[in-house]
């Protein structure tokens, strides 16, 4: 064996060991936010009060984190993410809006092949009052359109781990109680 080949094998071994040492399982890392850390959430206007309350509840458990919440029509928020707007977490009030951004969906649901959602971060979180404009059927005067809400970390996020921690919090008993107080039904997630 030549010296070059031995040196290359030694270097490759060192690189493999180094890469393995860098990868820590998320559950091994504590959530520590830098003072003033801001996580930006795009959320549908129908759930504005709920999302604000969930963010407030989260900040009371984890000091240092702050949220900047942009509320608008869910479809418009998805279009902004597709156009390249930066956001850490997207909460959709229609499955089709999240599908539009998720490369893991088939081409029929994501014809532009958008890759705007971090793989494995998407969670169905709750059902509740949604935007009646998205309803395919005519609603009675006193009928409420019920929508399914999902959340995911956006690829544009500069804080994917911290953002995923908030999405995981949405499955907690504490978050579920807040959802129920606002008239939403939590969805139990299994990964």
Secondary structure, 3 states (H helix, E strand, C coil): CCHHHHHHHHHHHHHHHHHHHHCCCHHHCCCCCCCCEEEEEEEEHHHHHHHHHHHHHHHHHCCCEEEEEEEECHHHHHHHHHHCCCCCEEEECCHHHHHHHCCCCCCCCCCCCCCCECCCCCEEEEEEECCHHHCCCCCCCCCCCEEEEEEEEECCCCCHHHHHHHHHHCCCHHHHHHHHHCCCEECCCCC
